[in-house]
């Protein structure tokens, strides 16, 4: 099970079009460009509390976060929800900004494919 986490706070469950894993083109479509993977913090499953009062349980085995590789260069908007899932957020003393920008996909390593 995978989740498309958008910068506007929307979270949508998504599935590969064919097979058990997403194609490169599918993932690039979700994040709007070249992709890179980012480590996810320990503690899955994650319970997300939305401003609307709704909750979402993100239950992903061996989670991986796929983000836009050029997000900072393209000045994409901050993604607060994806940043909370990112292992190295908040500031870790190495980089001046260490969050996630742009849309992201939380998926299992099996769904990432080769």
C-alpha positions, 0 to 999 in steps of 0.5 A, a space after each residue: 500500500 502506498 500513499 501520495 502525500 501532497 504539499 496541500 495536505 491531501 493524502 491519497 492511497 495509490 497503487 501501481 498501474 500494473 504489477 506489484 511495483 511502481 514504474 519510474 514514470 509513475 513515480 516521476 508523475 507523482 512528484 513532478 520530476 526526477 526522483 530520489 529516495 529518502 529514509 523514513 523515521 522508525 515507528 511505522 505504522 504512522 498515525 497522521 492527524 489532519 487539521 480537519 480532525 480526521 486521522 489516517 493510518 499509514 501502514 507500510 512495510 519497510 517504508 521508503 519516501 520518494 521525493 523530487 530530486 530537484 525540489 529545493 532547486 525548483 523551490 517547490 513548496 514545503 511538505 510538512 506531512 512528508 517532512 514529519 516522516 523523513 528520518 533526518 527532520 528536523 535540522 540535523 546540524 549538517 544542512 541548513 534546511 532538512 525537510 521535504 519539499 514538493 509532493 512525495 510518495 510513501 511506499 514499501 521497498 517492494 513497491 519501489 521495484 528494481 
